[in-house]
Amino acid sequence: MNKVQLPECGLFRNGAVLLAIFFAIVSNLPAQGNPPMSALIGPSPSPSPGAAVPVARDANGNVVPATGAAATAERVIVTGSNIPTAEEVGVNPVDIYNRETISKSGQRTTEQFLQSLPTVNANIVPQSNNENGSNTAVGAATIALRGFDARATLILIDGRRVAPYPTGNNPGLVNVMFVDLNSIPEAAIDSIEILKDGASTTYGADAVAGVVNIKLRHNYQNGAEATVQYGNTEHEDSGESIASAIFGVGNDTTNITGVLNYYRRNSIFQRDRAYSAVPPFLSSNNSPYNLSLSSDVAAAAGGPNLAPGSTVFASPPDLTNGLAPASTYLYDANGRVRAAGGLRPGFNFNMTASSFPSSERYGGYLSAEHKIFGDQMVRYADG
């Protein structure tokens, strides 16, 4: 007998074997204690934190509240962080006065504007009238903050330190070094920033009371302006003249700005006012001093010969500083001229003391900037 095998029979046999293995596995699952198929598939995974959670909506598009179990979140404990703290990025109390505010104040100098602010106290170095043991910075001036003296207030120009007044004030064991505000022309100022809180951790011990940052004008493009002011007192004896000019030229990458300034004010003496011409008490430290002169020499110079062969006391007239002829001297044959009981008991210092010193200042300021790579690299020069 011949055996014939059709090709389709092999394919059918292989399929039957696979079906038999599948039914054997399925029928054997309950016997091994395996979980049902639903357990193998498991519950739907919970959405990861931050992922969008699908919500059910009705026909009108309103959100339908979920009826399932409430979602729970895992507790997270942070043991360290690189986030900046409030101490490092906290807000500082800074007062800013722009150019418009300075112009509307009516103050003519930088010193006068800053001294008019409520944050400035009385421990300033004023524009003094006389050089004496407690005030040696004649014509210079500065401010102080928060009840400290001028040594505790740092003054910056464009965020940079500047050289202090050469001699300071009251040289000695306690010498107050400061920046002379009269050296900064008011026309060159763009804005003023005052940090009213202590900044010693940033700038050092000279900023315990605060910081004053004077920002100058740098970007005055293609124009010029000039200002002329004049004022005088009611008695017309202390004229004040101010002239300033600012100009600039430049474009988006290069700018040159210049400022010229001139200031002059005449002096006022205490003898120029009735209320200060004579002090309540004349000084016993007499000056000009009493001179002990030979009576014969005084007579030869044109004065009286009150005691021939002897000496007399004489004193030059007021406000002459000794530049007067002997005939105009004050003579007293019985005692000192400027003393109690003499011709002039005591000396009136107000005859030579000034109430306000004469001042004359002139200067210029020039600023140049060029952007090489935008704001990332800028070449500048100022002075």
Residue, then its C-alpha position, 0 to 999 in steps of 0.5 A: m500500500n502506498k502512503v500519501q501525505l498531503p502538505e496541508c496535514g502538517l500545518f493542521r497538526n501544528g495548530a492542534v498542538l498549540l491549542a492543546i497547550f493553551f487549554a492545558i495551561v488555562s485549566n491548570l491555573p486554579a489548581q496552582g492557586n494563581p490569582p484571577m486574570s483581573a488580578l494579573i492585569g491590576p488596577s489602573p495606575s495612579p497619575s504621576p504628580g504634576a500630570a494632568v488628571p482626566v475629568a468627566r464632563d457632561a453634555n454642557g461641558n461642566v465638570v462632573p464630580a468624581t464618585g470614586a475614592a479621594a486621591t491621596a498624596e505622599r508626604v515629602i520631607v525636604t532636608g536641604s535646598n538651594i533656593p535663596t533665602a529671604e536674608e539674601v534677597g530681601v528688599n532694602p529701604v531705598d529712597i530714589y530722587n530723580r532729576e525732576t525731583i531735584s529740579k523742583s526742590g528749588q535747592r541750588t546745590t547738592e549739599q542744600f538738596l540733601q540737607s533738606l531731606p528728612t532722612v538727614n540729621a543734624n550731625i552734618v558738616p555744614q559749610s562753615n564760616n570760620e576755621n576754629g578748633s572744632n571746625t576745620a573744613v572751611g567751605a566744604a560740606t557733607i551729610a549724615l544719616r540716622g543720628f551718626d556723624a559723617r564718618a558712618t555715612l558712605i557716599l558713592i558716585d555711580g556706585r564707586r567710592v571717591a576720595p574724601y576731603p583732604t584734611g577732614n573735619n577737626p583734625g586730631l584724635v577724632n577726625v571726621m573724614f567725609v566726601d565734600l558734596n560741594s565738589i559735585p555739581e548739581a547739574a551733573i546729577d541724574s538721580i540720588e539713591i539713599l539706603k536708609d538701613g545699615a550696610s556695613t556687611t556689604y560696604g564696611a564700617d563706614a556704611v553703618a548709618g547708610v549709603v548715599n549713591i549719587k548717579l551722574r548723567h551718562n546718556y545725554q544724546n545729541g543736544a545741549e542745555a544751559t542754566v543761569q541763576y542769580g539771587n541775593t539777600e534782602h540786604e543785597d550784600s551776598g549775591e549768588s551766581i550759578a551757571s551750568a551747561i550740559f551737552g551730549v552726542g552719540n548713538d545707540t553704541t557710543n555716547i559722550t556727555g559733558v557738564l560745565n559748572y560755575y558757582r559764586r557767592n559773596s560772604i556775609f559778616q556778623r557786623d553786617r547784621a544788627y542782631s549779630a554786630v555786637p555779642p552779649f559779652l565782649s571777649s576778654n581774650n583781646s585781639p588785636y593784642n595790646l602793644s607795649l610801645s615806647s612813648d618816644v617812638a610812638a610820638a616820632a611815628g605821629g602818635p602822642n608822647l604820653a610818657p616820655g622816656s617810658t612805655v605806653f599801651a596802644s592798640p590798632p583800630d578795629l578791622t585794620n590788622g595793624l595796617a594803620p598809622a600810629s596817629t590812629y592807634l588807641y593809647d592809654a597811659n594808665g593801663r591796657v587799652r582793651a581791658a576792663g576799665g580801659l578805653r575798649p573793655g574787651f574785644n568784639f570778635n564779631m567785627t571780624a567774624s563771618s557768618f557765611p564764607s565767600s565761595e567760588r567753584y568751577g569745574g567740569y565733568l565728562s563721560a564717554e561710553h562705547k558698547i563693544f558687544g552690547d551691554q555685555m562689554v562696555r568701554y567707559a571713561d569719566g572724570 
